[in-house]
Amino acid sequence: MEKLTAVRAPGQLGGFPGQQVIYGSHAIRTFGALCDNAGLSCAVLFLDLASAFHHLIRESVVGAWDGSHLEPVLAVLQQSGHAASNFQCFARLPGLLSKIGIAEPIVRLLRDIHIGTWCRIHERWLLRTHRGTRPGSPLADIIFHALMVRVAQSIDEWIGLQDDFVSFMHELDVAVPTILWADDIAVALATRKAADLVPFLQEALQHVRHTLRDYGFTLTFSKGKTSAVMTLKGARSGELRKQYQLHANPGVYCTFEDGQTDAFRSHIPTSRHFVASNHALHCELRSRVGMAKSAFAQLAKPILTNKFMPCKLRLQLFQSLIATKLYFGLGAWSAPTPKQIQYLQGALIAMLAYWSGAYPG
Amino acid sequence: MLANTAEIRVRLAVERLLYAQRLFRTGPPFLHHLLQIEFTQIEHSWMHGLRADLAWMEEACPMSTWQDNLTNPIDWWQEPTQYWTRLVKKVWKLHLTQNAIMADAKRSMRGSSGICVQLVRLLILRLKTFVIGMNDSIASADVFSPRSVVSLHTSARHMRFFQLNTSFYRDARVYIAVSSSGPLSDCNNTWLIFLRPWVIIHAFMRYNLRLGRFLTAGLMKVAPLHSLACTDVIVYKLKAQPSAPVLCKIFSVKLPRQHWTTATGNSLLFINHQNPF
């Protein structure tokens, strides 16, 4: 991972030392606030990869050893609609790691790890892998992050070619790269006019889908998966909101190059990543309080209000199991309004009152 | 104060101060740049919040002036050291302690429990002047503090916090008066301490503090003995832990005003409703 740090994409966070998941959401929220301030329409495209780790073709990263055991993989890819011609080259090329400048001994080491490793099951059976690491190996993530370096670079290159977007980002003196945390990808986009936003999003989605398919990945478009949180500003924004967001089935149908049609959803007011279309904190607050209350309801009777356990221990458990859920990412919040603070305080006091036995429920 | 937890605003400040260090040390450069731009363009940005948190931290634990210029703390955060984390946690504990004291005071003023209520009633409503005898003393954590979940902290830890020169003590109007005939160094034997509000009374009694630390830190104002007539006056020396009946007996003793200045001994306690200041 140290070698990869030098070549990683600027927005690639997951797996690298010192990086936190909250940096990504903080960057997206800040980008939204800046676009709001500048009167731009913006959107964040959240991409969901179907079984990302299982779709990783290891030969594309470490290079093929002798090409054996690759045929079943190519057959599966062909069945799922990927062009097999894209992957035939794996048997010849040195692999992505060599291309991004990783030293040959390290590439060879990783290749060895992914070919012919073994593990023992129940002390009796020996499981040998033809390709891929043994189950649960932490080394499996390394080549996944290596592959995502290339994915992020590809998306960033495409965004860099969008002259209009680049020009007003220069005006704002802002640059937000594609943000990746393992298999979660977020792409921040903006346009001057509200009417241009949806076509730009569709275009971006087309490119991203194409890039990901080149590496064997598939996007999922079902509800709650690939989605975009749009903030429409300026002329015709009300009309566009009605068209794309304010109805029972919000979203846009996209027809891709291979003729397949999928819908991605533009959620209102929020996505599951707690980003609201008005870039306010309320949806994150609601979800945090909801998670904390749910955890509290689950643990209250057996642990937290169990009078047979010492008070100090119960308090420690409350702080570690409940308060951490409530306060997750608190440091990255900008400035909650007094009403929002009151809401959070009320939820905390209600739980603590129940914990201390002041009132039941 | 419930369950050793502060209000959300303070929690937010502490979390943001800790997060800021991590962010400026290991966070991605593009995010640093975004935050700088947000700071210059938006009024209630994250950095504005951070600056307010630094101001709060300075108020609680005076060290240097950070809120005017964020460059120094940002430079500091980029160094690989744990000192910042320790400092923020220290301020957090200090805040929790102050909150605990305030909560105790509020509870006792509400008249919720025990000897504490009786003491307050005696001090405010009935007695005007009384003196504690030479060999008597007032000091008790257990007698004065109501039983509650608040009592999770230890006195030893609190003693550390009270050395700090914070606005908390200035706001609480703590005064000390020493005998006009004796030097300041004699205050170990004779202490006349004007306390407002009750929070400090409880703080002293509960945590068995040595008042000499306040003197050396310059936290207390020294007044001559003849000016004694504050609303709430307590003079005491910590020696032993008296029982509740003994305390009541002590408080019922009355002494004429002319004997105030002549009263000497290890411990004294005056109560008078007139305010001399």
Interface residues (C-beta under 8 A of the other chain):
Chain A: P10 G11 L13 P17 G18 Q19 Q20 I22 Y23 H26 A27 T30 F31 A33 L34 N37 L172 D173 V174 A175 V176 P177 C311 K312 L315 F318 Q319 A323 Y327 L330 G331 A332 W333 S334 A335 P336 I341 L344 Q345 L348 I349 L352 A353 W355 S356
Chain B: L2 A3 N4 T5 E7 I8 R9 R11 L12 E15 R16 L17 L18 Y19 A20 R22 L23 R25 T26 G27 P28 P29 F30 L31 H33 L34 L35 I37 E38 Q41 I42 H44 S45 W46 H48 G49 V149 L152
